[in-house]
Amino acid sequence: MEFFQTLEAIIQISDPYEKIERFKAFYTRFRKGMFFINHDQRSIVFTEPSFKGHCKIVDPQEVPRRSRFGTVQGRAILLHAIAHIEYSAIDLALDAAYRFKNMPKQFYEDWLEVADDECRHFVMIDALLNEIGYRYGDFPVHQGLFDAGSASLTLIDRMAVVPRYLEANGLDANPKIIQKLQKFQDPFAIKMTQALDIILTEEIGHVQKGDFWFRWACEKENIEDIEKEYFHRVEKIYPGTVHSKTHINVEARRKAGFSCREIVLLARDNIGCG
């Protein structure tokens, strides 16, 4: 079996559990060295997200608002949004391993490990959805993460935009959601916070991987001011990033590789960073 062709097929599978099953079989074979890797294999640019056949796609403004976490529907909407992020993250991790050729073996190992984590996160969140009578696909979604991948087709762009920007934003958002859920002490709210704690801890490692490969790619291109390059790459796709964030998880970002200078530049207000 050829590595890149197999990944291309898996990425395009629409059913989440079929995708995960196929990936698990692929990942087992990969770790056993049972793949031929042809770096001359051409990568295609996907024109539509794999979840198009499973979810109704709408404008981001039309996605159900996450609120009323004390109600079943409010929790279902929140869990569905998280499940969609995790599903999209599976495809983005697989796409990183698929798209970039002639990389060190560690690169492919890293992003397949991330994909494996994201599969587990998706299953965990979807199980919580099922517990309250819902499933992934019950609410409309947007394709913002897919669009970000489509707009970042070089290694430097991809590592800057996906793990170091979008996934790092999750490090900031996750604790705020946990804090809101902790107002409710019922068993299901506790399950939700425990799941989010797991995701937060493991996502730090994902951002760390993105940080490593972003720096690696900058070094290959003889880019010396890595912090300046980061904002340059992100601003191309998300203008207005500098001094835009009102809440930053400084501890998590520092663990993931962000410098204090970057954190200060991201923050809207003065922020301590040590």
C-alpha positions as a printed NumPy array, in Angstrom:
array([[  0.   ,   0.   ,   0.   ],
       [  1.249,   3.487,  -0.839],
       [  1.284,   5.973,   2.051],
       [  0.048,   9.154,   0.353],
       [ -2.602,   7.474,  -1.813],
       [ -4.059,   5.779,   1.243],
       [ -4.159,   9.035,   3.197],
       [ -5.846,  10.786,   0.27 ],
       [ -8.622,   8.202,   0.32 ],
       [ -9.087,   8.362,   4.109],
       [ -9.308,  12.161,   4.154],
       [-12.209,  12.084,   1.695],
       [-14.336,   9.625,   3.707],
       [-17.446,  11.435,   4.952],
       [-18.729,   9.086,   7.644],
       [-16.771,   9.831,  10.853],
       [-16.632,   6.29 ,  12.156],
       [-15.713,   4.773,   8.814],
       [-12.924,   7.36 ,   8.566],
       [-11.694,   6.538,  12.064],
       [-11.817,   2.781,  11.433],
       [ -9.865,   3.152,   8.179],
       [ -7.359,   5.455,   9.833],
       [ -6.804,   3.087,  12.764],
       [ -6.014,   0.231,  10.368],
       [ -3.709,   2.525,   8.376],
       [ -1.964,   3.799,  11.515],
       [ -1.339,   0.278,  12.796],
       [  0.279,  -0.678,   9.49 ],
       [  2.3  ,   2.543,   9.408],
       [  3.777,   1.903,  12.848],
       [  4.766,  -1.571,  11.697],
       [  6.523,  -0.114,   8.656],
       [  4.085,  -1.755,   6.247],
       [  3.851,   1.136,   3.76 ],
       [  5.67 ,   2.152,   0.614],
       [  6.163,   5.935,   0.55 ],
       [  6.351,   7.567,  -2.877],
       [  7.335,  11.205,  -2.385],
       [  6.691,  11.867,  -6.079],
       [  2.992,  11.242,  -5.475],
       [  1.108,  14.445,  -6.357],
       [ -1.069,  15.988,  -3.64 ],
       [ -4.466,  17.275,  -4.696],
       [ -6.123,  20.349,  -3.199],
       [ -9.489,  19.279,  -1.803],
       [-12.301,  21.507,  -3.063],
       [-14.884,  20.614,  -0.415],
       [-14.739,  19.326,   3.159],
       [-15.239,  15.637,   3.807],
       [-18.059,  16.384,   6.257],
       [-20.186,  17.891,   3.47 ],
       [-22.007,  14.577,   3.089],
       [-22.596,  14.241,   6.822],
       [-23.415,  17.762,   8.043],
       [-25.35 ,  20.75 ,   6.774],
       [-22.823,  23.527,   6.084],
       [-23.898,  27.118,   6.76 ],
       [-22.313,  30.538,   7.135],
       [-20.529,  30.883,  10.516],
       [-23.132,  33.461,  11.574],
       [-25.87 ,  30.833,  11.179],
       [-24.281,  28.196,  13.413],
       [-26.296,  27.74 ,  16.646],
       [-25.029,  29.996,  19.414],
       [-23.251,  28.299,  22.312],
       [-25.103,  29.338,  25.454],
       [-27.436,  28.057,  28.195],
       [-25.016,  25.367,  29.352],
       [-27.455,  24.348,  32.061],
       [-29.938,  22.997,  29.487],
       [-29.78 ,  19.778,  27.483],
       [-29.989,  21.577,  24.157],
       [-27.39 ,  24.146,  25.201],
       [-25.015,  21.354,  26.13 ],
       [-25.783,  19.494,  22.914],
       [-24.968,  22.582,  20.836],
       [-21.684,  23.044,  22.729],
       [-20.707,  19.384,  22.414],
       [-21.627,  19.365,  18.727],
       [-19.413,  22.4  ,  18.107],
       [-16.508,  20.684,  19.886],
       [-17.119,  17.432,  17.994],
       [-16.992,  19.382,  14.736],
       [-13.698,  20.986,  15.727],
       [-12.273,  17.562,  16.565],
       [-13.549,  16.01 ,  13.333],
       [-12.075,  18.875,  11.315],
       [ -8.823,  18.491,  13.246],
       [ -8.62 ,  14.836,  12.181],
       [ -8.688,  15.891,   8.534],
       [ -6.201,  18.722,   9.078],
       [ -3.701,  16.441,  10.819],
       [ -4.069,  13.825,   8.082],
       [ -3.723,  16.539,   5.446],
       [ -0.434,  17.72 ,   6.975],
       [  0.962,  14.192,   6.691],
       [ -0.465,  13.868,   3.168],
       [  0.44 ,  17.24 ,   1.679],
       [  4.069,  17.805,   2.564],
       [  6.556,  15.504,   0.864],
       [ 10.207,  14.683,   1.534],
       [  9.947,  15.503,   5.21 ],
       [ 11.801,  13.71 ,   8.024],
       [ 10.077,  10.565,   9.252],
       [  9.346,  12.3  ,  12.561],
       [  7.076,  14.77 ,  10.753],
       [  4.768,  12.01 ,   9.541],
       [  4.893,  10.268,  12.921],
       [  3.962,  13.518,  14.674],
       [  0.924,  14.374,  12.558],
       [ -0.419,  10.841,  12.488],
       [ -0.115,  10.789,  16.278],
       [ -2.075,  14.047,  16.375],
       [ -4.718,  12.535,  14.075],
       [ -4.961,   9.551,  16.422],
       [ -5.53 ,  11.878,  19.385],
       [ -8.166,  13.837,  17.474],
       [-10.   ,  10.61 ,  16.611],
       [-10.115,   9.724,  20.296],
       [-11.313,  13.22 ,  21.195],
       [-14.075,  13.054,  18.59 ],
       [-15.302,   9.659,  19.815],
       [-15.255,  10.882,  23.426],
       [-17.298,  14.009,  22.643],
       [-19.702,  12.213,  20.312],
       [-20.343,   9.647,  23.063],
       [-21.392,  12.486,  25.365],
       [-23.672,  13.795,  22.623],
       [-25.216,  10.333,  22.268],
       [-25.769,  10.182,  26.018],
       [-28.169,  13.141,  25.835],
       [-29.92 ,  11.994,  22.666],
       [-27.913,  13.711,  19.923],
       [-25.189,  12.81 ,  17.44 ],
       [-22.689,  14.534,  15.198],
       [-24.574,  15.949,  12.225],
       [-27.67 ,  17.028,  14.169],
       [-26.734,  20.722,  14.009],
       [-25.426,  22.813,  11.108],
       [-21.699,  23.564,  10.975],
       [-19.357,  25.957,   9.181],
       [-16.252,  25.086,   7.185],
       [-13.851,  27.64 ,   8.651],
       [-11.185,  25.104,   9.585],
       [-11.356,  23.478,   6.16 ],
       [-10.959,  26.902,   4.546],
       [ -7.924,  27.612,   6.728],
       [ -6.292,  24.418,   5.506],
       [ -7.114,  25.278,   1.902],
       [ -5.52 ,  28.709,   2.327],
       [ -2.289,  27.384,   3.878],
       [ -0.654,  25.097,   1.34 ],
       [  3.009,  25.723,   2.193],
       [  4.603,  24.148,   5.239],
       [  5.345,  27.474,   6.942],
       [  1.816,  28.753,   6.324],
       [  0.21 ,  25.523,   7.525],
       [  2.215,  25.258,  10.741],
       [  1.667,  28.953,  11.51 ],
       [ -2.053,  29.006,  10.762],
       [ -3.374,  25.645,  11.945],
       [ -1.506,  24.46 ,  15.051],
       [  0.145,  27.748,  16.058],
       [ -2.897,  29.966,  15.517],
       [ -6.189,  28.073,  15.347],
       [ -5.331,  25.224,  17.69 ],
       [ -3.54 ,  27.606,  20.041],
       [ -6.738,  29.678,  20.169],
       [ -8.366,  26.571,  21.597],
       [ -5.903,  26.682,  24.49 ],
       [ -7.37 ,  30.092,  25.337],
       [-11.031,  29.169,  24.823],
       [-11.1  ,  25.8  ,  26.591],
       [-10.57 ,  27.055,  30.186],
       [-13.32 ,  29.656,  29.764],
       [-15.789,  26.935,  28.769],
       [-14.678,  24.752,  31.675],
       [-15.208,  27.674,  34.053],
       [-18.77 ,  28.162,  32.804],
       [-19.557,  24.446,  33.121],
       [-18.185,  24.308,  36.66 ],
       [-21.148,  26.41 ,  37.785],
       [-23.185,  23.234,  37.33 ],
       [-22.323,  20.322,  39.585],
       [-24.549,  17.665,  38.029],
       [-22.817,  14.44 ,  36.899],
       [-23.085,  15.213,  33.18 ],
       [-21.547,  18.679,  33.538],
       [-18.679,  17.054,  35.426],
       [-18.211,  14.561,  32.571],
       [-18.061,  17.445,  30.115],
       [-15.407,  19.305,  32.115],
       [-13.346,  16.121,  32.461],
       [-13.447,  15.612,  28.684],
       [-12.417,  19.217,  28.074],
       [ -9.543,  18.85 ,  30.554],
       [ -8.246,  15.867,  28.575],
       [ -8.492,  17.789,  25.312],
       [ -6.752,  20.87 ,  26.749],
       [ -3.82 ,  18.845,  28.078],
       [ -3.3  ,  16.958,  24.83 ],
       [ -3.794,  19.982,  22.572],
       [ -0.759,  21.629,  24.187],
       [  1.3  ,  18.811,  22.696],
       [ -0.27 ,  19.356,  19.283],
       [  0.632,  23.039,  19.329],
       [  4.152,  22.079,  20.458],
       [  4.498,  19.911,  17.365],
       [  3.312,  22.758,  15.173],
       [  5.773,  25.084,  16.883],
       [  8.655,  22.688,  16.253],
       [  7.883,  22.231,  12.554],
       [  7.184,  25.933,  12.037],
       [ 10.634,  26.737,  13.401],
       [ 12.143,  23.895,  11.367],
       [ 10.59 ,  25.255,   8.167],
       [ 11.747,  28.806,   8.95 ],
       [ 15.286,  27.553,   9.474],
       [ 15.193,  25.735,   6.129],
       [ 14.263,  29.022,   4.443],
       [ 16.885,  30.999,   6.412],
       [ 14.24 ,  33.088,   8.178],
       [ 15.789,  34.61 ,  11.283],
       [ 12.967,  36.629,  12.85 ],
       [ 10.591,  33.751,  13.531],
       [  8.164,  35.822,  15.597],
       [  7.792,  38.421,  12.847],
       [  7.338,  35.655,  10.276],
       [  4.608,  34.043,  12.368],
       [  2.47 ,  37.166,  12.436],
       [  3.166,  37.841,   8.76 ],
       [  1.861,  34.388,   7.805],
       [ -1.192,  34.508,  10.06 ],
       [ -2.161,  38.056,   9.073],
       [ -2.344,  36.99 ,   5.407],
       [ -5.317,  34.783,   6.27 ],
       [ -6.61 ,  36.392,   9.469],
       [ -6.001,  40.16 ,   9.282],
       [ -6.146,  41.979,  12.602],
       [ -4.541,  39.228,  14.673],
       [ -2.125,  41.555,  16.466],
       [ -3.492,  42.899,  19.777],
       [ -6.823,  41.154,  19.189],
       [ -7.189,  38.687,  22.066],
       [ -8.926,  39.591,  25.306],
       [ -8.09 ,  36.317,  27.062],
       [ -4.856,  34.358,  26.7  ],
       [ -3.871,  31.144,  28.459],
       [ -0.293,  32.268,  29.035],
       [  0.815,  29.096,  30.83 ],
       [ -0.458,  26.756,  28.099],
       [  0.947,  28.888,  25.283],
       [  4.358,  29.081,  26.951],
       [  4.383,  25.282,  27.34 ],
       [  3.476,  24.992,  23.655],
       [  6.428,  27.125,  22.536],
       [  5.119,  30.691,  22.304],
       [  7.526,  33.439,  23.319],
       [  6.505,  36.229,  25.681],
       [  6.921,  38.671,  22.798],
       [  4.358,  36.757,  20.739],
       [  1.922,  36.578,  23.644],
       [  2.216,  40.325,  24.3  ],
       [  1.616,  41.026,  20.602],
       [ -1.489,  38.82 ,  20.589],
       [ -3.029,  40.465,  23.655],
       [ -5.38 ,  43.426,  23.333],
       [ -4.382,  44.732,  26.766],
       [ -1.164,  44.69 ,  28.759],
       [ -0.474,  41.172,  29.957],
       [  2.089,  39.659,  32.276],
       [  4.273,  36.94 ,  30.808],
       [  7.117,  35.351,  32.675]])
